[in-house]
Amino acid sequence: MARGGAWAAAAAVLWWMAAGAGAIWLEIQPSATKCVSEEIQSNVVVIGDYSVLYEHHHAHPTVAVKVTSPFGDVMHKKEKVSMDQFAFTTAEAGNYLACFSIDGEDRGLVVKLNLDWKIGIATKDWESVAKKEKIEGVELELMKLETNVQAIHENLLVLRSKEANMSDVNEKTNARIMWLSMMALSVCIIVSVLQLWHLQEYFRKKKLI
């Protein structure tokens, strides 16, 4: 039973990874910047919809938005917007960063922002696919399942690659620690021998031995 629960949890995590990040709420403090990062593989479609909530505000606050790649390239940049979308295909793997800050005349307000960040298969428009392929019902659901399975398989390969890299790093680190330990032990032995030799010479000069 425990093993089945573990597999179910792992499958749920992989499904979430395959589906991509979902909607989140951000609370942006005055004169502060709120950033969200997501680790994404290369050649993956990313779509983000963001909008400012106006509840409890007499004014209509706006935000400045900047999305950057792992190498610092600007993927999306807007100022004084209350609602917009960014969309791009990743060129390299790594952490993509989306930062939001309050601009305009309402910098003293605390602003709440909704960010719907979609990655990979979560960005696919299944209605357009169904119309293009002229499929519906069970056949469409099977296509969705097949796409999800492919995405999970790709994530498994990525996880396996990361595990292999971590294993290599651990082995190299353990080897270095072993050599450092041997060197430290050798130094201690040499120092002990020198101290013993020095004491023997001292006692001989004092004619104690």
Buried (B, 14 or more C-beta within 10 A) or exposed (E): EEEEEEEEEEEEEBBEBBBBBEEEEBEBEEEEEBEBEBEBBEEBBBBBBBBBBEEEBEEEBBBBBBBBBBEEEEBBEBEEBBEEEBEBEBEEBBEBBBBBBBBBEBEEBEBBBBBBBBBBBBBBEBEEBBEEEEBEEEEBEEBBEEBBEEBBEBBBEBEEEEEEEEEEEEEEEEEEEEEEEEEEEEEEEEEEEEEEEEEEEEEEEEEEE
